[in-house]
Amino acid sequence: MRTPDTTVLESVRDVSLPGGCILCGGDLALRVTPGGARTVCVPCRWISSPDVERGEENAIQILHPAAAA
């Protein structure tokens, strides 16, 4: 069982994920701050608050938990 890295981020990090939008396949802009993560897809205007975990070899996992309205 893998233990997620819970290191607190001390600065803002911006990353672009080509083809990362799960709705339209557009580029997804990710901003990770000490308070959490936010994403936005400019083409379809989808905004989310994903869970972000650091994986092995400095990889990150972006998880969009299912929610009901």
C-alpha positions in Angstrom: 0.0 0.0 0.0 1.4 3.4 -1.0 1.4 6.2 1.5 0.6 9.6 -0.1 3.1 12.5 0.4 1.4 15.0 2.7 4.1 17.7 2.4 2.7 21.1 2.7 3.4 23.3 -0.4 4.8 26.6 0.5 4.4 28.4 -2.8 2.0 28.5 -5.8 2.7 26.2 -8.7 1.0 26.5 -12.1 1.0 23.6 -14.6 -0.6 23.1 -17.9 -1.8 19.5 -18.7 -2.3 19.0 -22.5 -5.5 17.1 -23.1 -6.2 16.9 -19.4 -9.8 18.0 -19.4 -12.1 15.1 -18.7 -15.1 16.8 -20.3 -13.8 18.1 -23.7 -10.2 16.9 -23.9 -8.8 20.4 -23.9 -5.7 21.7 -22.1 -6.3 21.9 -18.4 -4.6 24.6 -16.3 -3.8 23.4 -12.8 -2.8 25.7 -9.9 -1.6 24.2 -6.7 -1.4 26.4 -3.6 -0.9 25.8 0.1 -4.7 25.9 0.4 -5.4 23.2 -2.2 -5.7 22.8 -6.0 -7.9 24.3 -8.7 -8.2 23.5 -12.4 -9.8 25.4 -15.3 -10.3 24.3 -18.9 -10.4 27.5 -21.0 -12.1 25.9 -24.1 -15.2 24.5 -22.2 -14.9 26.8 -19.1 -15.0 23.8 -16.6 -13.7 24.7 -13.2 -12.9 22.1 -10.5 -11.3 21.5 -7.2 -9.5 18.2 -7.6 -7.6 16.2 -5.1 -3.9 16.1 -5.9 -1.4 13.5 -4.7 2.3 13.2 -5.3 3.2 9.8 -6.6 6.4 7.9 -7.3 9.2 9.6 -9.2 7.7 13.1 -8.7 4.6 12.2 -10.7 1.3 13.7 -9.6 -2.2 12.2 -9.6 -5.2 14.5 -10.2 -8.4 13.0 -8.9 -11.8 14.4 -9.6 -14.1 12.7 -7.0 -17.6 12.0 -8.1 -20.2 14.3 -6.6 -24.0 14.5 -6.9 -26.1 17.6 -7.2 
